[in-house]
Each structure stands twice: as structure tokens, then as C-alpha cells.
Amino acid sequence: MVRMDTVSARSNLALIHFVRDELQRLGVRARLTFNADKTKANLFATLGEGKPAGVILSGHTDTVPWDGQAWSDSPLAGNVRDGRLYGRGSADMKSFIALAVAHAQTFLDSQAPFAVHFAFSYDEEVGCFGVRELIADLRDAGIRPLACIVGEPTSMVPAIAHKGVYRYKCCVRGKEAHSSLTPRSVNAIEMAARLVGKLRDMAEGFEREEPRYAGFDVPFSTASVGQFHGGIADNVVPRDAEFRYEFRDLPTADAYAMQAQVVAHARSLEPAMKQVAPDAGFRFETICEIPSFLGSAEDPVTRLAQRLSGERRTTLVAFGTEAGLFKNAGIPTVVCGPGSIEQAHQPDEYVSLEQLARCEAFLRGLAGTRELA
Ligand SMILES: [Zn+2]
């Protein structure tokens, strides 16, 4: 699977068709749901047809790219050296998917009183887009799973919370003029800067006032502007500016309320802009909205993951996953998978064979589970 190029910008169908065919050989029919231009698909399959809905094993099939990164080997080589499997996606997160598929027969033979489901998505790395359709498809099909295990790399320690990631683009339209005639213009950069300042004020407010959530590296919500573009010459008042920003909200915070504050501030600036130029103003676009995730140490699925991984601990993770989307769909969820996020998205990404062995034991244990808790 590491040797299949499934960078988010490209098709994932080689991998999806491979899994579909593997399952077909075992007599399992997979449901595929495609994106609009049919270049990418999610795969959902039930192992244990006829049993009550059970535990979803969830993974994303896409990877981040490697442009400009210095790799010792091809990112698609998939070589094993020194007890490690190297390659893009080895940790994040093809190993989990590959091991789940490798255990398909074990799940079919299992005496567990519930089914195991595979839910493999596309376009996670660019905003968790594919899995939303997959979850909607489950709902439409009347499938009500008991629990979901998202196999993102947590070094096999069950993770029960992460922050959300909400990204937006703001396009500012002003009115251009010769820079000697500023009163007849609306300076798009300056108006954009007022909103950027608002974001900075909000970020400082989170740091100062937000109740701390222990366990995160940064135990409060953050806001950050990542890109800013505007202006064409020193002596032209700029008509256009745009910037992109993000919120990473605590599970106890509300990113939509944060965004609403930014939009309200923009609207308060618009009357003065429109007096000079009626079509001046702010326009917002959503880039991605990945909800935060808050599971529970008391949840049966967390206990199950602890038992199967042999870990007493639970952890929090700093990165966004599909877990919040499953949880918000009413499915108790935990994040637990092989490899470390330290190696994800990096050159020479790898997963250790020791982690793979732990994941195999986890999956064998799942097949042998008699009840959830
Ligand atoms: Zn991932």
C-alpha cells in the first residue's frame, strides 16, 4: 500500500480497488462511495454479515505529498531496514489499513457477537472531506455501529481527545486610487489588517482567559494567520487583499463562535467602506472544518482499546482526525494506531515493525472479543 501513490491531490482508486478485490476473494462485498468526478472513493465493508453492527476500523487512504523533502529513498519504495518500514503513509496511516485488511479472514472466522467494519476514506489530509459522505452513507443504510477505532498513529496508546482545526479564507475588496488620493479609496490591505489584528486579539484572549485543558502541549485554543497577499505597487492604494487563518479549538471551546466573532467584526467595518465604494467589503470562504474530538476514559470503546493494546494509559493528541466526525454522528470513538505522529508528514517517514506487531495483536484480540467492555 505504501507503494501505491495516494497523495490527496491524486486518485486513491488503486488502493481502494486492491482492498475491494481482496475482500471479494473472501466473499465480502464492499460499498464504494465516490467523489463528484469519480477519481476517489471511500470503502465500507462489513465482516460478519448477519451479526449486529459492531466496531468500525477507520482509516484514511490518502497521504500528504513529499515535494521538496529530502528522502534517502523513494517515498514510494516501501523498504524495510533496521526494523522499520519506510515510506510515505507508512505511519500515517496505511499500516493500520493494511493490517486490518490482512486480518479480514480472522474477523470472518471470529466468534465475536458483533461485526467488524472497515471504513477507509479519501481526502482526510485536506480537510476530512471523504469520511463525511461515508458517515452519511452509513446513516442512510441504517447501519448503527457500536463503536469506532480510528487507527491514526498514537504509538498504540488510546487517545481520547484532540483539538479541532477550522480554516478560512477572507477576501477583502476595497477601491483603488493613486496613493496621493487616499480619501477617495478603500485600502484593502489596511482593512484586512484590522481583521488580522482582531484575530491576534482573540488569540491573546484565549491565552489569557480560556480555562486550561490539561494534557495538550498548548492547553488553550489558538488562532493564527498563515498567509497574506495584497497590493500591486507602492503608489497604488490596493483594491484587493486576502488572507487565510485557522482556529485550533479545545474540545471545550466553540470554533463556530470564534468565526462568528470575526465575521461580526468585518460587518462592523463595512459601512464606512461602502460609503466610498458600494461593492467594498469582506467575503469569507471555508477551507476546512474538522471538529475537535472528546471521547471518555469511561467509554467501553476506550476500555476495549486499552485492553487490546495492553495500555493502561490514555493520551491526548495534537493533530486533527476523523474521530470527531464519527463521535458527532453518535458513534463512541477512540483513536489508536501504530506508529508515531513524530514521523508523519516528515521525510523518511517510517513505522517500526514492533508497532506493527502490537497492532496485529490488537486486531487479533478484537477478533477474539466476546463483549465490548
Ligand atoms: Zn492521518
Residues whose N, C-alpha, C, O or C-beta is under 5 A from the ligand:
A	BS01	ZN	D92 M93 E152
